[in-house]
Amino acid sequence: MLRVCEIFYSIQGEGHRAGQPMVFVRLAGCNLRCDFCDTKYAWDIRSGREMGEDEIIGEVSKYGCKWVCLTGGEPMLQDVSELMRRLREEGFEVAVETNGTIFRKCLRLASWVTVSPKPGAPLHPSVRELADELKYVIRSEEDLKRVEDHPLVYLQPVDNDPEAIKICVEAVLKNPEWRLSLQIHKLIGIP
């Protein structure tokens, strides 16, 4: 059984897969407490409701979309190995959005791994190796000092804040190997 806060169908609003339709499975619990978090309701492992893999897959299957995103909170806080295995067997592509501090072998089953490093929380080396993209939430120029080299680096202004956008745009223009990620789902008013 897994603790699930919500399952919903929308478009991916961030990073490399922005604009792509996905079914989001938001799992409960997080090992960090970032003050800028926009899903604080998912922090508590007791939030949401218990759901088995069959129930989750049944809910996900209702939308007719082949991409599923496991997010949180922190999805690697729970043992999602059976869910990921079953989703892949059912023909789904599985994206995982993680803070990168917890490694589980099942992460190797993911079709896409987004790692969003957080201040003061070192990345697990195995998660870093599996990352398809690194997505940094940027509040100030100080946050730019945390950016590590990777083939796909996204800078995401916190809550689409105009000052943070300015910082990110200037940083991307100075570092053309980086990319800008706006939270388009928030810009257009969808979940």
VENDA-V268375 format. One record per residue. N is the residue number from 1. RES is the residue in one letter. BURIAL is + if it has 9 or more other C-alpha atoms within 8 Angstrom, else -. Layout:
n,res,burial
N,RES,BURIAL
N,RES,BURIAL
//
This chain:
n,res,burial
1,M,-
2,L,+
3,R,+
4,V,+
5,C,+
6,E,+
7,I,+
8,F,-
9,Y,+
10,S,+
11,I,+
12,Q,+
13,G,+
14,E,+
15,G,+
16,H,-
17,R,-
18,A,+
19,G,-
20,Q,-
21,P,+
22,M,+
23,V,+
24,F,+
25,V,+
26,R,+
27,L,+
28,A,+
29,G,+
30,C,+
31,N,-
32,L,-
33,R,-
34,C,-
35,D,-
36,F,-
37,C,-
38,D,-
39,T,-
40,K,-
41,Y,-
42,A,+
43,W,+
44,D,+
45,I,+
46,R,-
47,S,+
48,G,+
49,R,+
50,E,-
51,M,+
52,G,-
53,E,+
54,D,-
55,E,-
56,I,+
57,I,+
58,G,-
59,E,+
60,V,+
61,S,-
62,K,-
63,Y,-
64,G,-
65,C,+
66,K,-
67,W,+
68,V,+
69,C,+
70,L,+
71,T,+
72,G,+
73,G,+
74,E,+
75,P,+
76,M,+
77,L,+
78,Q,-
79,D,-
80,V,+
81,S,+
82,E,-
83,L,-
84,M,+
85,R,+
86,R,+
87,L,+
88,R,+
89,E,-
90,E,-
91,G,-
92,F,+
93,E,+
94,V,+
95,A,+
96,V,+
97,E,+
98,T,+
99,N,+
100,G,+
101,T,+
102,I,+
103,F,+
104,R,-
105,K,-
106,C,+
107,L,+
108,R,-
109,L,+
110,A,+
111,S,-
112,W,+
113,V,+
114,T,+
115,V,+
116,S,+
117,P,+
118,K,+
119,P,-
120,G,-
121,A,-
122,P,-
123,L,+
124,H,+
125,P,-
126,S,-
127,V,+
128,R,+
129,E,-
130,L,+
131,A,+
132,D,+
133,E,+
134,L,+
135,K,+
136,Y,+
137,V,+
138,I,+
139,R,-
140,S,-
141,E,-
142,E,-
143,D,+
144,L,+
145,K,-
146,R,-
147,V,-
148,E,-
149,D,-
150,H,-
151,P,-
152,L,+
153,V,+
154,Y,+
155,L,+
156,Q,+
157,P,+
158,V,+
159,D,-
160,N,+
161,D,-
162,P,-
163,E,-
164,A,+
165,I,+
166,K,-
167,I,+
168,C,+
169,V,+
170,E,-
171,A,+
172,V,+
173,L,-
174,K,-
175,N,-
176,P,-
177,E,-
178,W,+
179,R,+
180,L,+
181,S,+
182,L,+
183,Q,+
184,I,+
185,H,+
186,K,+
187,L,-
188,I,-
189,G,-
190,I,-
191,P,-
//
